[in-house]
Amino acid sequence: MKKPRLEAEPAYESAHMVATDLVGRISELLQDLPAPGGEVVINWCHVGSLAEVNHRLASVVAFLEGAET
């Protein structure tokens, strides 16, 4: 059976929609984190988790800017 040939434009459109959805979900999840000065007492676990998120997001930004090292 011959596989259907996927064209670049629809594949890119689909990947772009997925990326946009992921960014939206990331935004939602960040809003769900404890807010500074809020009711939750912030501890070093919170700091470390958010530092890891920032590290990973910075890598994505560097990749998109073409400056990935």
Backbone bond lengths (Angstrom), bond angles and torsions (degrees), N, CA, C in turn:
res aa  C-N    CA-C-N  psi(-1)  N-CA   C-N-CA  omega(-1)  CA-C   N-CA-C  phi
1 M - - - 1.453 - - 1.525 108.44 -
2 K 1.307 116.61 133.25 1.462 122.62 -178.04 1.531 109.44 -85.91
3 K 1.352 115.00 131.96 1.461 119.87 178.72 1.532 109.52 -73.82
4 P 1.346 116.42 141.20 1.472 117.80 176.45 1.521 109.46 -67.10
5 R 1.331 115.69 143.81 1.453 121.20 -179.88 1.526 109.49 -85.00
6 L 1.323 115.24 123.41 1.457 120.60 -179.86 1.525 108.79 -92.32
7 E 1.299 116.08 128.46 1.460 121.53 178.80 1.524 109.84 -84.22
8 A 1.320 116.34 151.83 1.470 121.57 -175.69 1.529 112.41 -63.54
9 E 1.309 118.28 -43.07 1.478 120.99 -175.11 1.529 112.17 -59.69
10 P 1.338 119.59 -52.09 1.471 118.49 178.17 1.525 112.82 -65.59
11 A 1.326 117.69 -34.61 1.462 120.07 177.54 1.516 110.39 -64.52
12 Y 1.340 116.79 -42.46 1.460 121.53 178.25 1.524 110.24 -64.70
13 E 1.324 116.96 -43.60 1.470 121.21 179.22 1.529 110.50 -58.77
14 S 1.321 116.50 -43.96 1.458 120.76 178.89 1.525 111.15 -64.40
15 A 1.334 117.15 -46.13 1.466 121.01 179.17 1.525 111.33 -63.19
16 H 1.326 116.95 -36.58 1.474 121.24 178.49 1.522 110.50 -65.23
17 M 1.327 116.68 -41.70 1.464 120.36 178.14 1.526 110.88 -63.83
18 V 1.324 117.07 -40.96 1.464 121.04 177.97 1.520 109.85 -62.24
19 A 1.338 117.33 -46.65 1.469 121.32 -179.83 1.527 110.80 -60.90
20 T 1.323 116.81 -42.87 1.465 121.01 179.05 1.521 110.82 -62.78
21 D 1.326 116.86 -41.83 1.466 121.10 177.21 1.531 110.93 -63.36
22 L 1.336 116.70 -41.39 1.465 120.39 179.00 1.525 111.47 -63.22
23 V 1.324 117.07 -41.84 1.467 120.39 178.16 1.525 110.12 -62.63
24 G 1.304 117.21 -41.39 1.461 120.54 177.02 1.521 111.65 -62.53
25 R 1.324 116.35 -42.11 1.470 120.12 179.11 1.519 111.20 -66.06
26 I 1.339 116.78 -39.94 1.462 120.56 176.39 1.522 109.95 -59.74
27 S 1.311 116.80 -43.88 1.467 120.78 178.90 1.529 110.94 -60.13
28 E 1.327 116.58 -44.11 1.468 120.67 178.22 1.529 111.05 -61.19
29 L 1.320 116.04 -45.13 1.460 120.33 -178.31 1.526 111.64 -65.81
30 L 1.325 117.18 -37.49 1.470 120.28 176.91 1.524 110.80 -64.36
31 Q 1.320 117.12 -37.61 1.462 120.60 178.84 1.529 111.00 -67.25
32 D 1.327 116.60 -25.67 1.470 120.92 179.62 1.528 113.18 -79.91
33 L 1.336 117.16 -13.04 1.463 120.11 178.82 1.525 109.99 -69.61
34 P 1.322 116.66 158.29 1.463 118.95 177.02 1.534 111.28 -57.53
35 A 1.310 115.53 134.97 1.467 120.59 179.79 1.521 110.13 -84.61
36 P 1.324 116.94 141.55 1.465 118.78 175.01 1.532 109.95 -57.79
37 G 1.312 115.75 134.51 1.461 119.89 -179.77 1.519 113.96 75.94
38 G 1.322 116.76 9.46 1.463 120.47 -179.00 1.515 111.67 -87.11
39 E 1.326 114.69 -160.20 1.458 121.39 -176.44 1.525 112.98 -75.13
40 V 1.324 117.77 -28.26 1.461 121.63 -177.49 1.528 108.88 -81.27
41 V 1.326 116.10 132.48 1.456 120.77 175.91 1.531 107.38 -77.47
42 I 1.312 115.43 117.69 1.468 121.09 -177.95 1.530 109.11 -74.41
43 N 1.347 115.14 132.76 1.454 119.51 176.93 1.530 109.01 -122.65
44 W 1.341 116.16 178.85 1.461 119.80 -175.80 1.521 112.62 -67.70
45 C 1.306 118.27 -22.86 1.461 120.92 174.62 1.532 110.17 -63.66
46 H 1.334 116.94 -43.49 1.462 121.90 176.51 1.532 110.27 -59.92
47 V 1.336 115.40 -45.09 1.463 120.71 -178.63 1.524 109.90 -61.57
48 G 1.333 116.83 -47.11 1.458 120.64 -179.52 1.522 112.78 -63.04
49 S 1.317 116.08 -41.05 1.466 119.78 178.90 1.525 111.11 -63.24
50 L 1.310 116.46 -44.69 1.461 119.74 -179.19 1.528 111.21 -70.14
51 A 1.330 117.61 -33.15 1.466 120.51 175.13 1.531 110.20 -63.31
52 E 1.331 116.85 -39.19 1.472 120.29 177.66 1.520 110.62 -66.03
53 V 1.326 117.52 -42.31 1.469 121.26 176.40 1.526 109.45 -58.74
54 N 1.324 117.36 -47.03 1.463 121.01 -179.64 1.521 111.40 -61.39
55 H 1.323 117.25 -40.33 1.465 121.56 178.03 1.529 111.08 -60.45
56 R 1.319 115.52 -46.96 1.466 119.36 -178.98 1.520 111.94 -67.47
57 L 1.331 116.71 -40.95 1.465 119.71 178.29 1.528 111.45 -65.64
58 A 1.331 117.12 -37.49 1.462 120.89 177.49 1.530 110.29 -62.91
59 S 1.334 117.16 -36.15 1.463 121.08 176.86 1.526 111.03 -64.12
60 V 1.316 116.77 -40.98 1.462 120.64 178.14 1.527 110.03 -64.20
61 V 1.333 116.58 -45.20 1.463 120.41 178.68 1.524 110.48 -60.51
62 A 1.321 117.37 -44.67 1.475 121.08 179.12 1.525 110.39 -60.63
63 F 1.334 116.96 -41.78 1.459 120.51 178.47 1.531 110.73 -61.94
64 L 1.333 116.62 -47.44 1.464 120.57 -178.37 1.523 111.91 -65.64
65 E 1.323 117.43 -30.09 1.471 121.02 177.71 1.516 112.44 -83.05
66 G 1.325 116.76 -6.69 1.448 120.37 -178.29 1.508 114.05 77.12
67 A 1.330 116.23 18.02 1.462 121.80 -176.41 1.513 111.88 -112.02
68 E 1.317 116.86 18.16 1.467 119.89 -177.55 1.521 110.08 -63.18
69 T 1.342 114.46 135.05 1.463 118.35 179.21 1.502 110.87 -109.65
